[in-house]
Amino acid sequence: MTAIVSERLWAYALFAGALSSAGVPLYLYAPKFYFDNYGVGLATLGVALFCLRLLDVVQDPLLGRLSAVFFKPASCHRLCGRVCVVVGNDWSVCR
């Protein structure tokens, strides 16, 4: 693995901040929604969200390592493009 150059560190932090802001509504609105609609307690939902975060802590570095070992950047871009095309086509057909 290569070290991140300190001049580029802000770019990684900005991207991580944007991704993490997408999860904020989940933590704000999910407890009330699940309690009102399904009767799930706050402690139960807290444990479920905590377990998801623990899974994320283990899964992210593992997937990053696997993608660095098994995929070359060009093949990874082609794979991501193919997935986007398939998902986009399925979404447009199923609408």
VOTORKOL-771077 format. One record per residue: residue number from 1; z negated, y negated, x negated of N, C-alpha, C in turn; residue in one letter. Coordinates in steps of 0.1 Angstrom, whole numbers, plus 5000, padded with zeros to 4 digits. Layout:
N
<atom i="NUM" n_pz="Z" n_py="Y" n_px="X" ca_pz="Z" ca_py="Y" ca_px="X" c_pz="Z" c_py="Y" c_px="X" aa="A"/>
...
***
This chain:
95
<atom i="1" n_pz="5000" n_py="5012" n_px="4992" ca_pz="5000" ca_py="5000" ca_px="5000" c_pz="5000" c_py="4988" c_px="4991" aa="M"/>
<atom i="2" n_pz="5006" n_py="4977" n_px="4996" ca_pz="5006" ca_py="4965" ca_px="4989" c_pz="4996" c_py="4955" c_px="4994" aa="T"/>
<atom i="3" n_pz="4991" n_py="4947" n_px="4986" ca_pz="4982" ca_py="4936" ca_px="4990" c_pz="4989" c_py="4925" c_px="4997" aa="A"/>
<atom i="4" n_pz="4982" n_py="4919" n_px="5007" ca_pz="4988" ca_py="4908" ca_px="5014" c_pz="4986" c_py="4895" c_px="5006" aa="I"/>
<atom i="5" n_pz="4996" n_py="4888" n_px="5004" ca_pz="4996" ca_py="4876" ca_px="4996" c_pz="4988" c_py="4865" c_px="5004" aa="V"/>
<atom i="6" n_pz="4979" n_py="4858" n_px="4998" ca_pz="4970" ca_py="4849" ca_px="5005" c_pz="4978" c_py="4838" c_px="5012" aa="S"/>
<atom i="7" n_pz="4990" n_py="4834" n_px="5007" ca_pz="4997" ca_py="4823" ca_px="5014" c_pz="5003" c_py="4828" c_px="5027" aa="E"/>
<atom i="8" n_pz="5005" n_py="4841" n_px="5029" ca_pz="5011" ca_py="4847" ca_px="5041" c_pz="5000" c_py="4852" c_px="5050" aa="R"/>
<atom i="9" n_pz="4987" n_py="4851" n_px="5047" ca_pz="4977" ca_py="4857" ca_px="5055" c_pz="4976" c_py="4850" c_px="5068" aa="L"/>
<atom i="10" n_pz="4978" n_py="4837" n_px="5069" ca_pz="4978" ca_py="4830" ca_px="5081" c_pz="4988" c_py="4835" c_px="5092" aa="W"/>
<atom i="11" n_pz="4999" n_py="4840" n_px="5087" ca_pz="5009" ca_py="4845" ca_px="5096" c_pz="5004" c_py="4858" c_px="5103" aa="A"/>
<atom i="12" n_pz="4998" n_py="4867" n_px="5095" ca_pz="4992" ca_py="4879" ca_px="5100" c_pz="4981" c_py="4876" c_px="5110" aa="Y"/>
<atom i="13" n_pz="4972" n_py="4866" n_px="5107" ca_pz="4961" ca_py="4862" ca_px="5115" c_pz="4966" c_py="4856" c_px="5128" aa="A"/>
<atom i="14" n_pz="4977" n_py="4848" n_px="5128" ca_pz="4982" ca_py="4842" ca_px="5140" c_pz="4988" c_py="4853" c_px="5149" aa="L"/>
<atom i="15" n_pz="4995" n_py="4862" n_px="5144" ca_pz="5000" ca_py="4873" ca_px="5152" c_pz="4989" c_py="4882" c_px="5158" aa="F"/>
<atom i="16" n_pz="4979" n_py="4885" n_px="5150" ca_pz="4968" ca_py="4893" ca_px="5155" c_pz="4960" c_py="4885" c_px="5166" aa="A"/>
<atom i="17" n_pz="4959" n_py="4872" n_px="5165" ca_pz="4953" ca_py="4864" ca_px="5175" c_pz="4960" c_py="4864" c_px="5188" aa="G"/>
<atom i="18" n_pz="4974" n_py="4863" n_px="5187" ca_pz="4982" ca_py="4863" ca_px="5199" c_pz="4981" c_py="4877" c_px="5206" aa="A"/>
<atom i="19" n_pz="4981" n_py="4888" n_px="5198" ca_pz="4979" ca_py="4901" ca_px="5204" c_pz="4966" c_py="4903" c_px="5211" aa="L"/>
<atom i="20" n_pz="4955" n_py="4898" n_px="5204" ca_pz="4942" ca_py="4900" ca_px="5210" c_pz="4940" c_py="4891" c_px="5222" aa="S"/>
<atom i="21" n_pz="4946" n_py="4880" n_px="5223" ca_pz="4945" ca_py="4872" ca_px="5235" c_pz="4950" c_py="4878" c_px="5248" aa="S"/>
<atom i="22" n_pz="4959" n_py="4888" n_px="5246" ca_pz="4965" ca_py="4895" ca_px="5258" c_pz="4954" c_py="4904" c_px="5264" aa="A"/>
<atom i="23" n_pz="4944" n_py="4908" n_px="5256" ca_pz="4933" ca_py="4917" ca_px="5261" c_pz="4922" c_py="4909" c_px="5268" aa="G"/>
<atom i="24" n_pz="4921" n_py="4896" n_px="5267" ca_pz="4910" ca_py="4889" ca_px="5272" c_pz="4909" c_py="4890" c_px="5287" aa="V"/>
<atom i="25" n_pz="4920" n_py="4889" n_px="5295" ca_pz="4919" ca_py="4891" ca_px="5309" c_pz="4913" c_py="4904" c_px="5313" aa="P"/>
<atom i="26" n_pz="4916" n_py="4915" n_px="5306" ca_pz="4911" ca_py="4928" ca_px="5309" c_pz="4895" c_py="4927" c_px="5308" aa="L"/>
<atom i="27" n_pz="4890" n_py="4921" n_px="5298" ca_pz="4875" ca_py="4921" ca_px="5297" c_pz="4869" c_py="4911" c_px="5307" aa="Y"/>
<atom i="28" n_pz="4877" n_py="4901" n_px="5311" ca_pz="4871" ca_py="4891" ca_px="5321" c_pz="4872" c_py="4896" c_px="5335" aa="L"/>
<atom i="29" n_pz="4883" n_py="4902" n_px="5339" ca_pz="4885" ca_py="4905" ca_px="5353" c_pz="4884" c_py="4919" c_px="5357" aa="Y"/>
<atom i="30" n_pz="4884" n_py="4928" n_px="5348" ca_pz="4883" ca_py="4943" ca_px="5351" c_pz="4870" c_py="4946" c_px="5357" aa="A"/>
<atom i="31" n_pz="4858" n_py="4941" n_px="5351" ca_pz="4846" ca_py="4946" ca_px="5357" c_pz="4844" c_py="4942" c_px="5372" aa="P"/>
<atom i="32" n_pz="4848" n_py="4930" n_px="5376" ca_pz="4847" ca_py="4927" ca_px="5390" c_pz="4856" c_py="4935" c_px="5399" aa="K"/>
<atom i="33" n_pz="4869" n_py="4936" n_px="5394" ca_pz="4879" ca_py="4944" ca_px="5401" c_pz="4875" c_py="4958" c_px="5404" aa="F"/>
<atom i="34" n_pz="4870" n_py="4965" n_px="5393" ca_pz="4866" ca_py="4979" ca_px="5395" c_pz="4853" c_py="4980" c_px="5403" aa="Y"/>
<atom i="35" n_pz="4844" n_py="4971" n_px="5402" ca_pz="4832" ca_py="4972" ca_px="5410" c_pz="4836" c_py="4969" c_px="5425" aa="F"/>
<atom i="36" n_pz="4844" n_py="4959" n_px="5428" ca_pz="4847" ca_py="4956" ca_px="5442" c_pz="4855" c_py="4967" c_px="5448" aa="D"/>
<atom i="37" n_pz="4865" n_py="4972" n_px="5441" ca_pz="4875" ca_py="4982" ca_px="5447" c_pz="4870" c_py="4996" c_px="5446" aa="N"/>
<atom i="38" n_pz="4864" n_py="5000" n_px="5435" ca_pz="4860" ca_py="5014" ca_px="5433" c_pz="4845" c_py="5017" c_px="5432" aa="Y"/>
<atom i="39" n_pz="4837" n_py="5007" n_px="5431" ca_pz="4823" ca_py="5009" ca_px="5429" c_pz="4818" c_py="5013" c_px="5416" aa="G"/>
<atom i="40" n_pz="4827" n_py="5011" n_px="5406" ca_pz="4823" ca_py="5015" ca_px="5392" c_pz="4813" c_py="5005" c_px="5386" aa="V"/>
<atom i="41" n_pz="4802" n_py="5010" n_px="5381" ca_pz="4792" ca_py="5001" ca_px="5375" c_pz="4796" c_py="4994" c_px="5362" aa="G"/>
<atom i="42" n_pz="4789" n_py="4984" n_px="5359" ca_pz="4792" ca_py="4976" ca_px="5347" c_pz="4789" c_py="4984" c_px="5335" aa="L"/>
<atom i="43" n_pz="4779" n_py="4992" n_px="5334" ca_pz="4776" ca_py="5000" ca_px="5322" c_pz="4787" c_py="5010" c_px="5320" aa="A"/>
<atom i="44" n_pz="4791" n_py="5017" n_px="5331" ca_pz="4802" ca_py="5027" ca_px="5330" c_pz="4815" c_py="5020" c_px="5324" aa="T"/>
<atom i="45" n_pz="4818" n_py="5009" n_px="5330" ca_pz="4830" ca_py="5002" ca_px="5325" c_pz="4829" c_py="4997" c_px="5311" aa="L"/>
<atom i="46" n_pz="4817" n_py="4993" n_px="5307" ca_pz="4814" ca_py="4989" ca_px="5294" c_pz="4816" c_py="5000" c_px="5284" aa="G"/>
<atom i="47" n_pz="4811" n_py="5012" n_px="5287" ca_pz="4812" ca_py="5023" ca_px="5279" c_pz="4827" c_py="5027" c_px="5277" aa="V"/>
<atom i="48" n_pz="4834" n_py="5027" n_px="5288" ca_pz="4849" ca_py="5030" ca_px="5288" c_pz="4856" c_py="5021" c_px="5279" aa="A"/>
<atom i="49" n_pz="4854" n_py="5008" n_px="5281" ca_pz="4861" ca_py="4998" ca_px="5272" c_pz="4857" c_py="4999" c_px="5258" aa="L"/>
<atom i="50" n_pz="4844" n_py="5002" n_px="5255" ca_pz="4840" ca_py="5004" ca_px="5241" c_pz="4847" c_py="5016" c_px="5235" aa="F"/>
<atom i="51" n_pz="4848" n_py="5027" n_px="5243" ca_pz="4855" ca_py="5039" ca_px="5238" c_pz="4869" c_py="5036" c_px="5235" aa="C"/>
<atom i="52" n_pz="4876" n_py="5028" n_px="5243" ca_pz="4890" ca_py="5024" ca_px="5241" c_pz="4891" c_py="5016" c_px="5228" aa="L"/>
<atom i="53" n_pz="4881" n_py="5007" n_px="5225" ca_pz="4882" ca_py="4999" ca_px="5213" c_pz="4879" c_py="5008" c_px="5201" aa="R"/>
<atom i="54" n_pz="4870" n_py="5018" n_px="5202" ca_pz="4868" ca_py="5028" ca_px="5191" c_pz="4881" c_py="5036" c_px="5188" aa="L"/>
<atom i="55" n_pz="4888" n_py="5040" n_px="5199" ca_pz="4900" ca_py="5047" ca_px="5197" c_pz="4910" c_py="5038" c_px="5190" aa="L"/>
<atom i="56" n_pz="4911" n_py="5025" n_px="5193" ca_pz="4920" ca_py="5016" ca_px="5187" c_pz="4917" c_py="5014" c_px="5172" aa="D"/>
<atom i="57" n_pz="4904" n_py="5014" n_px="5169" ca_pz="4900" ca_py="5013" ca_px="5155" c_pz="4905" c_py="5024" c_px="5147" aa="V"/>
<atom i="58" n_pz="4905" n_py="5036" n_px="5152" ca_pz="4909" ca_py="5048" ca_px="5145" c_pz="4925" c_py="5049" c_px="5145" aa="V"/>
<atom i="59" n_pz="4930" n_py="5046" n_px="5157" ca_pz="4945" ca_py="5048" ca_px="5159" c_pz="4953" c_py="5038" c_px="5151" aa="Q"/>
<atom i="60" n_pz="4950" n_py="5026" n_px="5151" ca_pz="4958" ca_py="5016" ca_px="5144" c_pz="4961" c_py="5019" c_px="5129" aa="D"/>
<atom i="61" n_pz="4951" n_py="5021" n_px="5121" ca_pz="4954" ca_py="5024" ca_px="5107" c_pz="4961" c_py="5037" c_px="5105" aa="P"/>
<atom i="62" n_pz="4958" n_py="5047" n_px="5114" ca_pz="4965" ca_py="5059" ca_px="5113" c_pz="4980" c_py="5058" c_px="5116" aa="L"/>
<atom i="63" n_pz="4983" n_py="5051" n_px="5126" ca_pz="4997" ca_py="5049" ca_px="5130" c_pz="5004" c_py="5040" c_px="5120" aa="L"/>
<atom i="64" n_pz="4997" n_py="5031" n_px="5114" ca_pz="5003" ca_py="5022" ca_px="5104" c_pz="5006" c_py="5031" c_px="5091" aa="G"/>
<atom i="65" n_pz="4997" n_py="5039" n_px="5087" ca_pz="5000" ca_py="5048" ca_px="5076" c_pz="5011" c_py="5058" c_px="5078" aa="R"/>
<atom i="66" n_pz="5011" n_py="5064" n_px="5090" ca_pz="5022" ca_py="5073" ca_px="5094" c_pz="5036" c_py="5066" c_px="5094" aa="L"/>
<atom i="67" n_pz="5036" n_py="5054" n_px="5099" ca_pz="5049" ca_py="5047" ca_px="5100" c_pz="5053" c_py="5043" c_px="5086" aa="S"/>
<atom i="68" n_pz="5044" n_py="5040" n_px="5077" ca_pz="5048" ca_py="5036" ca_px="5063" c_pz="5053" c_py="5048" c_px="5056" aa="A"/>
<atom i="69" n_pz="5048" n_py="5060" n_px="5058" ca_pz="5051" ca_py="5072" ca_px="5051" c_pz="5065" c_py="5078" c_px="5056" aa="V"/>
<atom i="70" n_pz="5066" n_py="5078" n_px="5070" ca_pz="5077" ca_py="5086" ca_px="5075" c_pz="5089" c_py="5078" c_px="5079" aa="F"/>
<atom i="71" n_pz="5088" n_py="5065" n_px="5081" ca_pz="5099" ca_py="5057" ca_px="5086" c_pz="5103" c_py="5046" c_px="5075" aa="F"/>
<atom i="72" n_pz="5116" n_py="5046" n_px="5073" ca_pz="5121" ca_py="5035" ca_px="5065" c_pz="5123" c_py="5023" c_px="5074" aa="K"/>
<atom i="73" n_pz="5122" n_py="5011" n_px="5069" ca_pz="5123" ca_py="4999" ca_px="5078" c_pz="5136" c_py="4999" c_px="5087" aa="P"/>
<atom i="74" n_pz="5147" n_py="5003" n_px="5082" ca_pz="5159" ca_py="5003" ca_px="5089" c_pz="5159" c_py="5013" c_px="5101" aa="A"/>
<atom i="75" n_pz="5154" n_py="5025" n_px="5098" ca_pz="5153" ca_py="5035" ca_px="5109" c_pz="5143" c_py="5031" c_px="5119" aa="S"/>
<atom i="76" n_pz="5132" n_py="5025" n_px="5115" ca_pz="5122" ca_py="5020" ca_px="5124" c_pz="5128" c_py="5009" c_px="5134" aa="C"/>
<atom i="77" n_pz="5136" n_py="5000" n_px="5128" ca_pz="5142" ca_py="4990" ca_px="5137" c_pz="5152" c_py="4996" c_px="5147" aa="H"/>
<atom i="78" n_pz="5159" n_py="5006" n_px="5142" ca_pz="5168" ca_py="5013" ca_px="5151" c_pz="5161" c_py="5020" c_px="5162" aa="R"/>
<atom i="79" n_pz="5150" n_py="5027" n_px="5158" ca_pz="5142" ca_py="5034" ca_px="5168" c_pz="5136" c_py="5025" c_px="5179" aa="L"/>
<atom i="80" n_pz="5131" n_py="5013" n_px="5174" ca_pz="5125" ca_py="5004" ca_px="5183" c_pz="5136" c_py="4998" c_px="5192" aa="C"/>
<atom i="81" n_pz="5147" n_py="4995" n_px="5187" ca_pz="5158" ca_py="4991" ca_px="5195" c_pz="5163" c_py="5000" c_px="5206" aa="G"/>
<atom i="82" n_pz="5163" n_py="5013" n_px="5202" ca_pz="5167" ca_py="5023" ca_px="5212" c_pz="5156" c_py="5025" c_px="5223" aa="R"/>
<atom i="83" n_pz="5144" n_py="5024" n_px="5219" ca_pz="5133" ca_py="5025" ca_px="5229" c_pz="5134" c_py="5013" c_px="5239" aa="V"/>
<atom i="84" n_pz="5137" n_py="5001" n_px="5233" ca_pz="5138" ca_py="4989" ca_px="5242" c_pz="5150" c_py="4990" c_px="5251" aa="C"/>
<atom i="85" n_pz="5161" n_py="4996" n_px="5247" ca_pz="5172" ca_py="4997" ca_px="5255" c_pz="5169" c_py="5008" c_px="5266" aa="V"/>
<atom i="86" n_pz="5163" n_py="5019" n_px="5263" ca_pz="5160" ca_py="5029" ca_px="5273" c_pz="5150" c_py="5023" c_px="5283" aa="V"/>
<atom i="87" n_pz="5139" n_py="5017" n_px="5279" ca_pz="5129" ca_py="5011" ca_px="5288" c_pz="5136" c_py="5000" c_px="5297" aa="V"/>
<atom i="88" n_pz="5144" n_py="4992" n_px="5290" ca_pz="5151" ca_py="4981" ca_px="5298" c_pz="5160" c_py="4987" c_px="5309" aa="G"/>
<atom i="89" n_pz="5167" n_py="4997" n_px="5305" ca_pz="5176" ca_py="5003" ca_px="5315" c_pz="5169" c_py="5010" c_px="5326" aa="N"/>
<atom i="90" n_pz="5158" n_py="5017" n_px="5323" ca_pz="5150" ca_py="5024" ca_px="5333" c_pz="5144" c_py="5014" c_px="5342" aa="D"/>
<atom i="91" n_pz="5139" n_py="5003" n_px="5336" ca_pz="5132" ca_py="4993" ca_px="5345" c_pz="5142" c_py="4986" c_px="5354" aa="W"/>
<atom i="92" n_pz="5154" n_py="4983" n_px="5349" ca_pz="5164" ca_py="4977" ca_px="5358" c_pz="5169" c_py="4986" c_px="5369" aa="S"/>
<atom i="93" n_pz="5170" n_py="4999" n_px="5366" ca_pz="5175" ca_py="5008" ca_px="5376" c_pz="5164" c_py="5011" c_px="5386" aa="V"/>
<atom i="94" n_pz="5152" n_py="5012" n_px="5382" ca_pz="5141" ca_py="5015" ca_px="5391" c_pz="5136" c_py="5003" c_px="5400" aa="C"/>
<atom i="95" n_pz="5141" n_py="4992" n_px="5397" ca_pz="5137" ca_py="4980" ca_px="5405" c_pz="5143" c_py="4980" c_px="5418" aa="R"/>
***
